[in-house]
Every structure is written in structure tokens, then in C-alpha cells.
Amino acid sequence: MAIHAASLAHDTIIQDSWARCREFGLDHQSSPAYGRLPEQQVALLLERHHALVQTTHQQVLPFYENILSNSNCLILLADQQGQVLNSWGTKRFIEPAQQKGFVAGANWLEQGVGTNAIGTALACEQAVHIEHHEHFLKANRFMTGSAAPIFDASRRMVAVLDVSSDSFLPPSHTLGMVKMMSQTIENRLILDQFQNGYFQLIFNTGLNNLDSQWAGLLVFDESGRILCANRRADTLLGVSLLHVNIENLFKAPVAHLLDQQEGLPFPLQASGHNRFHCLIKRPKAAVLKFRTVSAPGKAQCQVSTALGTGDEKVAKASRQAQRLLEKNVPLLILGETGAGKEVFVRNLHQASSRADQPFIAVNCAAIPSELVEAQLFGYEKGAFTGAHHKGSIGLIRKADKGTLFLDEIGDMPLTVQARLLRVLQERCVQPLGSSELFPVDIRVISATHCSLREQVQNGRFRQDLYYRISGLNLELPALRERTDKAELVQAIWQQHREPQQTAGFDASVLALFDRHPWPGNLRQLSNVIQVALALADEQPISIEHLPADFFADLDIDNDNGQPQIAFNPKAALETPEELNELLQAAGGNISQLAKRLGVSRNTLYKRLREQGF
């Protein structure tokens, strides 16, 4: 199969574009018609393309900060209809009369704006560079522009990325940069769509460019069927790769590819005689993020949560939070201890426009009440007995330009609540012992396991502060209420297991996991699995590998519908229904159950006989 048609020559692109402009009824003196959308429609436009904008932000920002920030340029993202979605960089070079063309909702199709990088790239479906004098409308000749289309995993053009400037930057520089950024975004769109259950083959002509955005990327299943490929892979292999079997492309069976060690480069001969360096990446069970967090004076603990394993309540909370966070609407996260509130907020921060700025988490319940003010607001040297001789800027100022997460805010002392309210109202911090105010630019997200409304009614939480922090209340479900428990179990097991630990779980253990109340939520689940992995070594995780306190929380229904019986080893030996339940859960394995109950096999056999088993 041949790859897409050859690219048009630059002169041909400009000539064809100018011809279209005349057909549209434009002349060189025409004013640009950006067709700005009403504000409500702009909001709907941005909501529709929210994922694309977020992906682009994550991929574009490093390029801008590391390469383009010293240039007088602006990066624009537009959809397939030419409508601006977002921008990064400076707008200082833009003519005052043209400012309205560089905001969300403005349209850059050739019909209204003439020859320009965005509209012309859309028209010819390839990367273009438009010099000052090549713009059809004289009004646009104050700038140059380079733009490249962005295609999704199905090879549909979904957007255009543009770099505009009034400087005489070398066309090869800006065009190469915008191609590189668009390819990075395309790769990310592919990986986001095929992140679970599929293999990735990354290949290139040299070892030193395997980790670059210019590497070829193939996504395939266990049979070798290619489900998706980036355009760079097409170019390297000279064919269109969609729905081709990987064995038709390389002189190697699928089994050979699947046997390769992940992360270790290996050579591969293409059927067209080209030789490539390759990397294989295996599928993950689920998307799971772990963070190690600690509070002052407390031992570290590991918190886990998964935002993408299938629970609709969590997914809805994530969607709503991401939309409102960029609008600076304060969020209040509700949920039991261990439900994953902090990691949920960390993920929000990492998906936001402030991802590269500080994320400061404060556990208000973990800081001694007499130190909360000093920790949050900072202090001048000598402000109080025991103060550090250099003073401290405080956690709020450390979060400047980023996100401040106030966990368990319901435990904050009333005196501190009053000072925090002033900070949120005035966006300034006054350290202890200082008369100076320091401005701060922070997004504040709060969390609590208790009802702040009840706290307000009881006089333990300020009503004005409550309404300041609770623009949108989002509740994270407890683990026992989540519909994706099985996926979470597999994801946490995948995260903590050693490479040789592939045996998984006995069915009896998974059954107990499903019915367990999990009062410690995700934190407890993570701890149980880590203990079980350490005890099981390379064997399947069975009942005997579960920690004792796991059973202390387990309630077991009897067959008569009577009230639940709290499990403990002694009670189990005396209760036929409970003993029968545990025996079934152990798959009839007397040895395992005896170890779990802490008795000998003979004692257990004797008890079973006495109870009529």
C-alpha cells in the first residue's frame, strides 16, 4: 500500500491559496473577518475540545519554555474548522486591530482571513510556512506563521498547531519546530487511546533517537495486527501501516517481538531491507498513579488511586474538576480517609495549565495547632521562640503560581481560618512578625472527610470561609462503593509486584476482596497487597498470605440471613456458618485454612467433624 500523496511544493501552495482567496471574493485590502463566536458558544467549543487542549498544553509547554521563550512568538491551537482553542507565548507583537483574531473562538479559515498558516495548512493538509508578504491580506503581513496539521489515531485531521511571530525567524527553524510539536501531540493522542492491553513498538534508524518524537510508533495486539501507527512509522517503512500484520513488515515472528526485554533496544530487519533499532513496551493492566506523601512529624505512607479504571463516579468527578479548575472555581473534595483525595488532586494539577508550577499539599490535621499559622503563612526570623534564624516563607508562598491543596481543612483552628480567609480574599500573605504583604497567585483546592456544613452549624468552621472554598463539591466514593474494585486490585498488584511475580491471586482471595468493607479504602488495599506479595513470593496469593487485620474487618453473611458475624479466628472455629464460608473461600484447602486460623490441621479436622462437616 502506498503512503499518502507527496507534499505540494511551497510555491504551489501559495499560488493555489491566493487563487482560492480571489474565488472567495477577497482582495489585498480586505479586512480580516475572524467571525468571533458568542461567549456561550466559545465555552461549548472549549468543552468539546477539552482533552485535545490539555494534551497539547502538556506537550507544547516544554518546547516553548526551553526553546521558544526567548523568541517574540505566539503558539496557537485551532480545531479542524480553523477556530482558535488556546494560545501560549506573547501577544505583544500583534497589531491592536488584529488582537481579536488571537483569542478563543476566532476563525482563521482562508474564506475570512485569506492566505495564512492555520487556514492554508487546513486547506492543503500539510505543514506550511507563510512569510510576511505571502499573506493574501495586507493586514496580516506584520507577521510570519508556520503551522502543521494534527491527526488523531484514525488519521483524521483534528487540529492545527501554529507558531506566529513578527520576527524574521528562519522558516526552517519555525517550520521544523511546529512539525516536531505536532508529531509529539499525535504520539500522545495515540498512546492515550491505546494505553491498556496493547503492545508498542518504537523504532528508528539510530540508537540515539529512539526516545525522540521522530521515532516510528506502532501499536499492535498479541496476534501482530497493527491497530495504529504514527505518520513517522509510515515514512520510515514506506507503506501505510493501518490494519497490516507486523510480520509482513519485519523479518521476525510476533513471538520474537513479544520475547524482547522491555526497555532494552534490539535490532530488527524490515522487509524492505532497512535495519532499525527498536524498543518494545508491554501493556499495563490499568492506569494507576502512586505518590508518597508525608506530613510534618508523621511517617511516610503510600496513597494510591486510579482515575481511569472504570468507575463512573470518579470519572465524572475528574471531568467536572478539570473543567472548572481552569476557570479558577474553588473545589472542595469530599471522601473518607484513604479514598485517594490527595492523588486525585495531584492528577488534576498535573493535567492543568499549572502542571509545571509547584504543587503544595498541606495536611491540616497533621500539623500541631500551635504551628499551623507559622507553617502556612511563614514568619520573620525571631518571630517566636524556636523560630528558625532565617525565617520561613511558608507553604502558601511556596505554592505561588501553582496549586495549594488543603487536606482535612475541617481540622484547621478557627484563628487560622480567619487568616486564610484574608489570604483568599486579598491574595496576599503577611508572615508572622512582619508588617509586609506578599502577593500570591494560587489555585486552592480543599478536602475533608467530615461535613463542613455541620462544622459551620456547630461553630467549628467559619461560614464565610466555607463558601469561599466550596465553589464545587466533589465526592470521591469509598472503595467499597466503587464499581472498579477488580480493576483496582489488578492495577495495584501490577504496580507492586516484582517481575517474576506473575502468578496473581487465588479466586478465593478475589472473592474476599470483593466483599471486604475496606474501612481504610485504597490505602488499606495497597498495604494488604504489598504484604501478600512479600509473603507469597512467586506463588499465587492465597488466604494464608493475607494479614491478620484484613480478617478483623471482614463480615461474613450466613445462609439464614441472620445478622453478620464479625470474623476472628476463635469465633470462626465456634461458628459453623462462618467456618463453612472460610472453607469455601479457601477452595477446600485444609492446610491453608488451618494456617489462617492459627491451629494445626488435626485441630481443624476435629472441629469440622464436631460441627458436622
TORFIRO-550413 format. One record per residue (C-alpha): x, y negated, z; residue in three letters. Coordinates in steps of 0.05 Angstrom, whole numbers, plus 5000, padded with zeros to 4 digits. Each point is the difference from the previous one (the first is absolute). Last residue first. Layout:
<sites>
XYZALA;...
</sites>
This chain:
<sites>
462656256160PHE;495650155060GLY;502449485050GLN;504050505041GLU;503250274936ARG;502249304979LEU;502949875069ARG;504050644998LYS;502649864930TYR;502149305023LEU;503650275061THR;503550524957ASN;502149474950ARG;503249595055SER;497349335021VAL;501649284983GLY;493549864964LEU;503549804935ARG;504950585007LYS;494250495008ALA;496449694940LEU;506150104956GLN;501050735022SER;492750174993ILE;499549774927ASN;492650064985GLY;500449424950GLY;502249535055ALA;493749594990ALA;495950635008GLN;503550155066LEU;499149285023LEU;492550024987GLU;499350685035ASN;503649735060LEU;495349405002GLU;493950434996GLU;502550505051PRO;502049485052THR;504750235056GLU;506350044958LEU;498349344967ALA;499249665068ALA;507150185019LYS;503049774933PRO;496449334997ASN;494449824954PHE;494449525018ALA;493450384991ILE;494749674957GLN;492850005024PRO;495950604978GLN;498450124927GLY;499850755010ASN;505850164954ASP;505049605042ASN;503049344978ASP;507449895014ILE;502749345026ASP;507449874989LEU;503349455041ASP;504050465046ALA;501650434939PHE;504549464969PHE;503149905069ASP;503250684994ALA;504049854937PRO;498450404937LEU;505150524977HIS;496250605028GLU;493949814959ILE;503850094934SER;504549574957ILE;502550464945PRO;507350215012GLN;506149594980GLU;501249685068ASP;493350105036ALA;502049645064LEU;502749364968ALA;494449994949LEU;494850075055ALA;503049435041VAL;499949544938GLN;492950224983ILE;497549845070VAL;503549325002ASN;497149794933SER;493050215020LEU;500749615065GLN;502149364965ARG;494450104949LEU;494650015054ASN;501950065073GLY;493050245018PRO;500650524945TRP;493150335008PRO;502550664971HIS;495250344951ARG;504149944937ASP;506650125035PHE;497350655030LEU;498050254931ALA;506849794972LEU;503450405054VAL;495950634986SER;501549944925ALA;507450075017ASP;503949394979PHE;505549844950GLY;505450494979ALA;504549494964THR;504949825055GLN;506650044961GLN;499949264981PRO;498849805073GLU;493049805018ARG;498149305026HIS;496949644941GLN;496950624968GLN;496750195066TRP;497449295007ILE;497150044929ALA;497050695010GLN;496549795064VAL;497749354969LEU;497050374941GLU;496150475047ALA;497649415041LYS;497349634939ASP;492849905022THR;501949585060ARG;495750015063GLU;504750425044ARG;505849554978LEU;496649385026ALA;497349534948PRO;503449344985LEU;495249425012GLU;500649354962LEU;497649335029ASN;500449414952LEU;501149285022GLY;501550255070SER;506249615023ILE;497149305009ARG;493250255022TYR;503350385057TYR;504449415018LEU;493949565010ASP;496750535043GLN;506050075046ARG;500950715027PHE;499250265071ARG;493749615016GLY;495650625002ASN;496049784939GLN;506449874962VAL;502850685019GLN;493550314977GLU;500849664933ARG;507350224999LEU;497850735001SER;506150435013CYS;505250344957HIS;502749354974THR;503549714939ALA;502049314974SER;502549764933ILE;503149314996VAL;503049714936ARG;505549515018ILE;502849344977ASP;503149685062VAL;501449285019PRO;504649895061PHE;497849515054LEU;505149695047GLU;498749865074SER;503850615022SER;500150415065GLY;495950564970LEU;500049974925PRO;494849564963GLN;497350354938VAL;496349674943CYS;494650254953ARG;495149505033GLU;494050455008GLN;503550675003LEU;505449735047VAL;494749675044ARG;496250665005LEU;506550355020LEU;501049525057ARG;492950135027ALA;500850754992GLN;506549975040VAL;496249735060THR;494650534991LEU;505050575003PRO;500550444937MET;497050695010ASP;494649904947GLY;505549874950ILE;501650744998GLU;504549884939ASP;501649304977LEU;503050064931PHE;503549384974LEU;501149994924THR;505149614960GLY;502149284985LYS;501949925074ASP;499650665037ALA;506249855041LYS;496549365021ARG;494550415032ILE;504850495032LEU;503849485040GLY;505549504982ILE;504150215061SER;504749635048GLY;507550024996LYS;501250125074HIS;494850555001HIS;494549865050ALA;500750365067GLY;497149445041THR;496049544954PHE;500949494945ALA;507650045007GLY;501050044925LYS;493649804963GLU;494550504992TYR;496450424949GLY;492650004983PHE;498450744999LEU;505350325045GLN;500149425049ALA;492449985005GLU;499550765009VAL;505350045055LEU;495649935062GLU;494950484970SER;505150564991PRO;500250174925ILE;497050674981ALA;492649794996ALA;501449434952CYS;503450474951ASN;503349504952VAL;501650184928ALA;504149524958ILE;500150104925PHE;505049524969PRO;499749794926GLN;501150444939ASP;492950275002ALA;497049315006ARG;495950054935SER;496650615031SER;500950754990ALA;505550055053GLN;495849595049HIS;494050454990LEU;504450615010ASN;502549715065ARG;492849885021VAL;498150724989PHE;506450215035VAL;498049595060GLU;492950255003LYS;501750744993GLY;494550335042ALA;504950095058GLY;495849595049THR;492949954975GLU;498049524946GLY;498349294983LEU;504049564953ILE;498549255003LEU;501849624936LEU;500849254991PRO;498049754930VAL;506349734967ASN;497150104930LYS;505650494985GLU;497750405061LEU;492850024975LEU;501150454940ARG;505150465034GLN;495550095061ALA;493950184959GLN;503650534960ARG;503550305061SER;493650035041ALA;496550344941LYS;505650524994ALA;499950145075VAL;492550104999LYS;500450414936GLU;504850525029ASP;503850314941GLY;507450045014THR;502149304979GLY;500949595062LEU;504050515040ALA;501749855072THR;505950135046SER;502849735064VAL;506650225029GLN;501849805070CYS;505749595028GLN;500749955075ALA;497249375031LYS;503449405032GLY;498349554943PRO;495650364950ALA;502350504949SER;498050204931VAL;502450564954THR;496249974935ARG;497250564960PHE;496549964932LYS;496250564968LEU;497950084927VAL;498150724992ALA;502750704986ALA;505949724961LYS;501650214930PRO;507150174980ARG;505049514970LYS;505050244948ILE;505949594977LEU;503250014931CYS;506249834960HIS;498750064926PHE;502850344938ARG;497249854931ASN;499450604954HIS;492849844978GLY;497650595042SER;502849625060ALA;505750295041GLN;499649905075LEU;505549835050PRO;498749995076PHE;499649445052PRO;498550205073LEU;494049655031GLY;495750625002GLU;503850644988GLN;498350324934GLN;495750635001ASP;494049644970LEU;504049814939LEU;502450714987HIS;493050275010ALA;497449534947VAL;504550344948PRO;506049614972ALA;501949734932LYS;496149365010PHE;494249684963LEU;495650594982ASN;501050285070GLU;496949365028ILE;493350174970ASN;497049414962VAL;493649675025HIS;502949294993LEU;507250004979LEU;500249564937SER;506550174966VAL;507049714993GLY;502850305064LEU;503149375029LEU;494649544972THR;494250425024ASP;503250055069ALA;500649245002ARG;492649964986ARG;498450335066ASN;497350705002ALA;493650335024CYS;496750685006LEU;505650424971ILE;498050745003ARG;505850405030GLY;495550535032SER;501749735069GLU;497549314982ASP;503549424965PHE;501649265010VAL;505649754955LEU;504249375012LEU;505749764955GLY;504849545034ALA;499849254985TRP;497249835069GLN;506850215028SER;501650585046ASP;502950444945LEU;504349434975ASN;506850215026ASN;499350724980LEU;499449834927GLY;495250134941THR;493850015042ASN;495150465035PHE;494850015055ILE;495650625003LEU;494149955047GLN;495950575026PHE;492649965018TYR;495550125061GLY;499649305028ASN;502749344973GLN;497050044930PHE;496149344997GLN;504849615044ASP;506050284963LEU;497349784933ILE;498249305024LEU;507049945030ARG;503350194935ASN;495849484963GLU;502049475051ILE;507450154991THR;499249994924GLN;496749325005SER;505749745043MET;505450244952MET;496449724939LYS;499349335036VAL;507449995015MET;502250194929GLY;495549454972LEU;502849505050THR;507350154986HIS;499650144925SER;496349354990PRO;505849615033PRO;497049495047LEU;498749314971PHE;496449775062SER;492649815001ASP;498250695026SER;495050574992SER;500850735019VAL;494050424980ASP;497150685020LEU;494150254959VAL;494450465023ALA;496050644990VAL;502550274934MET;497650724999ARG;505550524997ARG;496250495045SER;504949885058ALA;498949244994ASP;503249544950PHE;503049325016ILE;501249514943PRO;506449584999ALA;500749255001ALA;505549494990SER;498349265001GLY;503149334983THR;497449345025MET;498549274982PHE;497350234933ARG;493250175028ASN;496649344983ALA;502850064929LYS;495350584987LEU;502750554956PHE;505550185049HIS;506250174960GLU;503449335014HIS;501250165074HIS;502250724987GLU;495250595006ILE;503050675021HIS;496050634987VAL;498950695029ALA;495150434961GLN;492550104993GLU;499549524940CYS;494049605024ALA;501350105074LEU;507349784993ALA;497449394960THR;495149805055GLY;505250065056ILE;506049694964ALA;496349434966ASN;497349864930THR;493449625007GLY;496849845066VAL;492650114987GLY;499650564949GLN;507250225016GLU;497750295067LEU;503049655060TRP;494049975048ASN;499949665068ALA;496750425054GLY;505549955052ALA;504149364991VAL;505349824947PHE;495649694947GLY;497249475048LYS;507149715006GLN;500249824926GLN;498349265007ALA;505249935054PRO;505550304956GLU;503050625032ILE;507249975023PHE;498349995074ARG;495950644996LYS;505050425037THR;500250765011GLY;494850545002TRP;493250004967SER;493450385004ASN;494050244960LEU;500149574937VAL;494950214948GLN;502750234933GLY;494550524989GLN;504850585015GLN;501549695068ASP;505149455014ALA;506050005047LEU;504349374999LEU;507249905021ILE;502349275006LEU;506849724984CYS;505149475021ASN;505550515010SER;503450115067ASN;494450475022SER;500850434937LEU;504950545021ILE;499450235072ASN;493649675022GLU;496450074934TYR;502150724988PHE;498350205072PRO;493149674993LEU;498050364936VAL;499050715024GLN;496049885063GLN;496149434969HIS;498350414938THR;497350575042THR;495849515041GLN;497349664937VAL;498350664968LEU;496450255062ALA;495949365006HIS;497949984927HIS;492450045011ARG;500649585064GLU;503949474962LEU;494749954946LEU;494349995050LEU;503349425037ALA;501249634934VAL;492650114983GLN;498049655065GLN;504849424986GLU;497349874931PRO;504750224944LEU;504949544966ARG;499350024924GLY;507349834987TYR;498549564939ALA;506849714980PRO;499249334965SER;500550014924SER;505449574968GLN;503550584965HIS;493550244968ASP;494950515023LEU;494150274959GLY;500750735023PHE;502450174929GLU;505649485010ARG;502050355064CYS;500050684966ARG;504949744947ALA;504549735055TRP;500050685033SER;501750374937ASP;505949534986GLN;502550065072ILE;499750765001ILE;503150064931THR;505949575022ASP;501150455060HIS;500050654961ALA;494350485017LEU;501450605043SER;499850694968ALA;493550385007ALA;498950445061HIS;503750675005ILE;499450544948ALA;497450685018MET;
</sites>
